[in-house]
Amino acid sequence: MPVYIVASIRITDRAGYEKYQAGFMEIFAKYRGELLGVSDAPQVIEGEWPFTRAVLLRFPDEAEARRWYESPEYRQLSRHRWNASTGTVISFEGFPASTAP
């Protein structure tokens, strides 16, 4: 079953965050993930949005998502993100392609 990861991020140090961005795709590509969307100006349809960036990722399954997120190389790179931003990251299972509503 596919797994989606949504990151809501408030960037506080653009130069520091760019260090994270510079290494992201090289590591991410090793784990069969798909970058579905990134926006520095998402439109708020309802509620409040105290963030400056939205990111949507998809992995083929939870095991591969965990393998990426918990990999030593990604954990090391994430330090730049943690030092340069605050935010919330969530994951959830999607529907199998044949049973989507």
Backbone as ProteinMPNN parsed JSONL, in Angstrom:
{"seq_chain_A": "MPVYIVASIRITDRAGYEKYQAGFMEIFAKYRGELLGVSDAPQVIEGEWPFTRAVLLRFPDEAEARRWYESPEYRQLSRHRWNASTGTVISFEGFPASTAP", "coords_chain_A": {"N_chain_A": [[0.837, -1.167, 0.0], [0.573, 2.24, -0.817], [2.39, 4.873, 0.817], [2.049, 8.076, 2.128], [3.766, 11.094, 2.801], [3.509, 14.087, 4.478], [4.805, 17.231, 4.867], [4.786, 20.072, 6.807], [6.218, 23.079, 6.967], [8.033, 25.657, 8.591], [10.254, 27.866, 7.594], [13.073, 29.223, 9.062], [15.643, 29.994, 8.722], [16.888, 30.628, 5.863], [19.317, 30.213, 4.402], [20.522, 28.132, 5.842], [18.567, 26.168, 5.489], [18.771, 25.739, 2.791], [21.054, 24.19, 2.617], [20.088, 21.739, 3.424], [18.225, 21.265, 1.361], [19.982, 21.067, -0.821], [21.157, 18.535, -0.595], [19.038, 16.801, -0.535], [17.559, 15.46, -2.763], [19.4, 13.629, -3.86], [19.745, 11.713, -1.838], [17.071, 10.985, -1.337], [16.244, 9.816, -3.773], [17.318, 7.274, -3.714], [15.566, 5.66, -2.371], [13.191, 4.946, -3.603], [11.202, 6.86, -3.5], [8.711, 9.328, -4.367], [8.572, 12.662, -5.257], [5.902, 14.536, -4.948], [4.863, 17.084, -4.704], [5.774, 20.467, -3.942], [5.54, 23.5, -2.26], [6.089, 26.908, -1.719], [4.181, 28.681, -1.273], [1.491, 27.75, -0.463], [-2.037, 27.621, -0.956], [-4.324, 28.568, 1.418], [-7.215, 26.999, 2.189], [-8.989, 26.508, 4.196], [-9.024, 27.241, 7.64], [-5.997, 27.917, 9.549], [-2.626, 28.641, 8.528], [0.387, 28.381, 9.61], [2.853, 28.062, 8.395], [5.636, 28.057, 6.016], [6.166, 26.465, 3.901], [5.064, 23.632, 2.053], [5.2, 20.125, 1.629], [4.833, 17.185, -0.276], [5.184, 13.763, -0.334], [5.538, 10.467, -1.763], [5.742, 7.006, -1.144], [6.342, 3.566, -2.058], [5.564, 1.814, -0.044], [5.157, 1.446, 3.558], [7.462, 0.391, 4.735], [9.553, 1.139, 3.003], [9.398, 3.92, 3.189], [10.07, 4.303, 5.887], [12.635, 3.217, 5.846], [13.983, 5.132, 4.313], [13.566, 7.515, 5.894], [14.751, 6.836, 8.322], [17.348, 6.295, 7.622], [20.897, 6.505, 7.999], [22.212, 8.444, 6.411], [20.15, 10.221, 5.652], [19.267, 11.064, 8.172], [21.516, 12.453, 9.064], [21.616, 14.539, 7.161], [19.184, 15.756, 7.771], [19.66, 17.291, 10.007], [20.342, 19.855, 9.174], [17.849, 20.8, 8.313], [16.4, 20.671, 10.725], [17.792, 22.59, 12.219], [17.254, 24.88, 10.799], [14.562, 25.288, 10.539], [11.132, 24.851, 11.649], [8.46, 22.545, 12.193], [5.901, 20.191, 11.129], [5.661, 16.776, 10.471], [3.942, 14.248, 8.89], [2.763, 10.874, 8.311], [0.85, 8.617, 6.298], [-1.154, 5.823, 5.252], [-2.081, 5.224, 1.893], [-4.71, 4.493, -0.482], [-4.922, 1.307, -2.084], [-4.346, 1.129, -5.607], [-6.416, -0.15, -7.017], [-8.621, 0.056, -5.347], [-9.295, 2.639, -4.728], [-11.471, 5.262, -3.68]], "CA_chain_A": [[0.0, 0.0, 0.0], [1.41, 3.434, -0.831], [2.448, 5.713, 2.012], [2.261, 9.495, 1.836], [4.35, 11.919, 3.857], [3.217, 15.508, 4.323], [5.605, 18.075, 5.757], [4.403, 21.479, 6.926], [7.49, 23.609, 7.456], [8.248, 27.106, 8.715], [11.689, 28.089, 7.431], [13.538, 30.357, 9.864], [16.996, 30.318, 8.263], [16.86, 30.186, 4.467], [20.64, 29.712, 4.006], [20.68, 26.828, 6.474], [17.628, 25.237, 4.861], [19.292, 25.431, 1.458], [22.004, 23.079, 2.779], [19.236, 20.554, 3.434], [17.697, 21.094, 0.013], [21.054, 20.698, -1.741], [21.445, 17.117, -0.5], [17.816, 16.01, -0.39], [17.164, 14.588, -3.866], [20.367, 12.545, -4.029], [19.416, 10.677, -0.851], [15.676, 10.598, -1.539], [16.131, 8.977, -4.972], [17.76, 5.911, -3.407], [14.551, 4.943, -1.601], [11.99, 4.767, -4.425], [10.189, 7.855, -3.187], [8.315, 10.278, -5.404], [8.269, 14.01, -4.795], [4.655, 14.861, -5.641], [4.613, 18.521, -4.708], [6.428, 21.371, -2.996], [5.082, 24.865, -2.467], [6.429, 27.935, -0.737], [3.013, 29.562, -1.171], [0.25, 26.987, -0.599], [-3.256, 28.401, -0.724], [-5.103, 28.095, 2.557], [-8.631, 26.918, 1.845], [-9.744, 26.543, 5.441], [-8.167, 27.227, 8.826], [-4.8, 28.759, 9.574], [-1.422, 28.003, 8.017], [1.522, 29.126, 10.162], [4.071, 27.541, 7.803], [6.084, 28.726, 4.805], [6.403, 25.463, 2.859], [4.356, 22.352, 2.123], [5.857, 19.093, 0.826], [4.087, 15.933, -0.359], [5.992, 12.657, -0.836], [4.883, 9.16, -1.805], [6.606, 5.832, -1.179], [5.538, 2.397, -2.415], [5.019, 1.183, 1.163], [5.658, 2.019, 4.81], [8.83, -0.069, 4.984], [10.49, 1.953, 2.229], [9.369, 5.263, 3.78], [10.853, 4.23, 7.132], [14.036, 2.986, 5.48], [14.5, 6.451, 3.914], [13.563, 8.474, 6.997], [15.65, 6.387, 9.391], [18.688, 6.017, 7.099], [21.926, 7.38, 8.592], [22.52, 9.583, 5.55], [19.081, 11.212, 5.751], [19.272, 11.623, 9.531], [22.589, 13.444, 9.11], [21.181, 15.694, 6.372], [18.044, 16.392, 8.45], [20.129, 18.263, 10.998], [20.243, 21.194, 8.566], [16.427, 21.179, 8.347], [16.013, 20.911, 12.117], [18.406, 23.841, 12.676], [16.833, 26.02, 9.986], [13.11, 25.344, 10.394], [10.274, 24.085, 12.543], [7.359, 22.032, 11.392], [5.223, 18.947, 11.436], [5.75, 15.788, 9.397], [3.038, 13.135, 9.152], [2.668, 9.859, 7.261], [-0.383, 7.831, 6.339], [-1.318, 4.905, 4.14], [-3.041, 5.558, 0.842], [-5.524, 3.379, -0.966], [-4.381, 0.578, -3.23], [-4.856, 1.711, -6.85], [-7.661, -0.795, -7.459], [-9.754, 0.258, -4.423], [-9.466, 4.065, -4.407], [-12.88, 5.652, -3.807]], "C_chain_A": [[0.891, 1.242, 0.0], [1.322, 4.193, 0.494], [2.783, 7.126, 1.575], [2.876, 10.164, 3.054], [4.056, 13.368, 3.508], [4.043, 16.267, 5.343], [5.095, 19.503, 5.664], [5.557, 22.162, 7.643], [7.451, 25.134, 7.53], [9.761, 27.32, 8.691], [12.083, 29.353, 8.187], [14.93, 30.829, 9.466], [17.134, 29.776, 6.844], [18.207, 29.595, 4.027], [20.896, 28.326, 4.601], [19.791, 25.779, 5.829], [18.105, 24.841, 3.469], [20.347, 24.33, 1.505], [21.244, 21.753, 2.782], [18.736, 20.249, 2.016], [18.762, 20.577, -0.951], [21.346, 19.199, -1.72], [20.229, 16.217, -0.532], [17.596, 15.008, -1.519], [18.125, 13.425, -4.064], [20.064, 11.389, -3.08], [18.02, 10.119, -1.118], [15.529, 9.604, -2.697], [16.521, 7.527, -4.715], [16.662, 5.051, -2.796], [13.198, 4.841, -2.309], [10.856, 5.715, -4.072], [9.874, 8.721, -4.395], [8.008, 11.614, -4.734], [7.065, 14.473, -5.598], [4.369, 16.35, -5.687], [5.383, 19.241, -3.626], [5.896, 22.761, -3.296], [5.561, 25.76, -1.34], [5.287, 28.94, -0.592], [1.72, 28.761, -1.336], [-0.95, 27.879, -0.284], [-4.033, 27.768, 0.422], [-6.578, 28.149, 2.168], [-9.491, 27.043, 3.086], [-8.767, 26.491, 6.607], [-6.981, 28.165, 8.7], [-3.596, 27.961, 9.102], [-0.215, 28.792, 8.511], [2.871, 28.712, 9.569], [4.443, 28.317, 6.535], [6.296, 27.754, 3.651], [5.565, 24.221, 3.132], [5.043, 21.376, 1.177], [5.007, 17.825, 0.879], [4.959, 14.879, -1.042], [5.156, 11.384, -0.874], [5.959, 8.077, -1.889], [5.744, 4.62, -1.508], [4.914, 1.692, -1.211], [5.684, 1.804, 2.396], [7.105, 1.617, 5.077], [9.847, 0.796, 4.248], [10.532, 3.392, 2.767], [10.206, 5.306, 5.055], [12.334, 4.057, 6.842], [14.706, 4.298, 5.075], [14.653, 7.358, 5.138], [14.578, 8.117, 8.081], [17.07, 6.09, 8.906], [19.703, 6.981, 7.722], [22.214, 8.607, 7.74], [21.418, 10.644, 5.598], [19.045, 11.844, 7.138], [20.355, 12.699, 9.654], [22.187, 14.704, 8.341], [20.07, 16.465, 7.089], [18.465, 17.408, 9.499], [20.06, 19.689, 10.45], [18.797, 21.691, 8.605], [16.001, 21.512, 9.765], [16.579, 22.228, 12.64], [17.854, 25.071, 11.969], [15.319, 26.163, 9.863], [12.427, 24.64, 11.558], [9.143, 23.543, 11.69], [6.784, 20.751, 11.927], [5.34, 18.034, 10.223], [4.849, 14.627, 9.79], [3.14, 12.117, 8.012], [1.345, 9.129, 7.42], [-0.443, 6.948, 5.105], [-2.358, 5.432, 3.171], [-3.873, 4.339, 0.494], [-4.765, 2.619, -2.043], [-5.058, 1.104, -4.506], [-6.204, 1.126, -7.26], [-8.861, -0.527, -6.563], [-9.944, 1.726, -4.047], [-10.929, 4.449, -4.611], [-13.135, 6.535, -5.017]], "O_chain_A": [[1.869, 1.291, 0.745], [0.307, 4.151, 1.189], [3.679, 7.347, 0.76], [2.545, 9.836, 4.193], [4.317, 13.82, 2.393], [3.988, 15.98, 6.539], [4.988, 20.07, 4.576], [5.841, 21.855, 8.801], [6.91, 25.804, 6.65], [10.458, 26.994, 9.652], [11.502, 30.418, 7.981], [15.348, 31.929, 9.827], [17.458, 28.605, 6.649], [18.228, 28.571, 3.344], [21.43, 27.449, 3.924], [20.207, 24.636, 5.641], [17.861, 23.719, 3.024], [20.518, 23.606, 0.524], [21.705, 20.765, 2.211], [18.82, 19.115, 1.545], [18.471, 19.739, -1.804], [21.747, 18.645, -2.744], [20.365, 14.994, -0.554], [17.46, 13.813, -1.254], [17.687, 12.328, -4.409], [20.121, 10.224, -3.473], [17.825, 8.903, -1.122], [14.76, 8.649, -2.595], [16.084, 6.638, -5.445], [16.813, 3.833, -2.71], [12.17, 4.666, -1.654], [9.688, 5.414, -4.315], [10.673, 8.83, -5.325], [7.264, 11.669, -3.754], [7.183, 14.77, -6.786], [3.705, 16.828, -6.606], [5.617, 18.708, -2.541], [5.81, 23.158, -4.458], [5.453, 25.418, -0.162], [5.412, 29.931, 0.128], [0.932, 29.043, -2.239], [-0.87, 28.777, 0.554], [-4.355, 26.58, 0.391], [-7.113, 29.213, 1.857], [-10.583, 27.609, 3.044], [-7.778, 25.76, 6.551], [-6.959, 29.074, 7.87], [-3.554, 26.741, 9.259], [0.168, 29.779, 7.884], [3.915, 28.976, 10.165], [3.661, 29.131, 6.044], [6.577, 28.182, 2.531], [5.381, 23.813, 4.279], [5.422, 21.74, 0.064], [4.52, 17.438, 1.941], [5.413, 15.067, -2.17], [4.192, 11.236, -0.122], [6.949, 8.215, -2.607], [4.538, 4.639, -1.262], [3.87, 1.053, -1.332], [6.637, 2.575, 2.288], [7.887, 2.417, 5.589], [10.887, 1.145, 4.807], [11.597, 4.009, 2.792], [10.967, 6.25, 5.268], [13.183, 4.662, 7.495], [15.853, 4.553, 5.442], [15.729, 7.901, 5.388], [15.188, 9.0, 8.683], [17.913, 5.674, 9.701], [19.389, 8.15, 7.944], [22.438, 9.693, 8.275], [21.715, 11.839, 5.586], [18.814, 13.047, 7.258], [20.132, 13.736, 10.278], [22.398, 15.816, 8.825], [20.024, 17.694, 7.02], [17.687, 18.3, 9.84], [19.753, 20.624, 11.19], [18.546, 22.861, 8.895], [15.322, 22.513, 9.994], [15.92, 22.913, 13.423], [17.972, 26.184, 12.48], [14.837, 27.055, 9.165], [13.061, 23.932, 12.341], [8.9, 24.032, 10.587], [7.125, 20.289, 13.016], [5.142, 18.467, 9.087], [4.97, 14.083, 10.888], [3.549, 12.45, 6.899], [0.793, 9.033, 8.516], [0.128, 7.264, 4.061], [-3.373, 6.005, 3.566], [-3.743, 3.283, 1.113], [-4.04, 3.223, -2.833], [-6.229, 1.481, -4.469], [-7.048, 1.843, -7.796], [-9.993, -0.833, -6.938], [-10.697, 2.021, -3.119], [-11.559, 4.027, -5.58], [-14.272, 6.942, -5.255]]}, "name": "protein", "num_of_chains": 1, "seq": "MPVYIVASIRITDRAGYEKYQAGFMEIFAKYRGELLGVSDAPQVIEGEWPFTRAVLLRFPDEAEARRWYESPEYRQLSRHRWNASTGTVISFEGFPASTAP"}
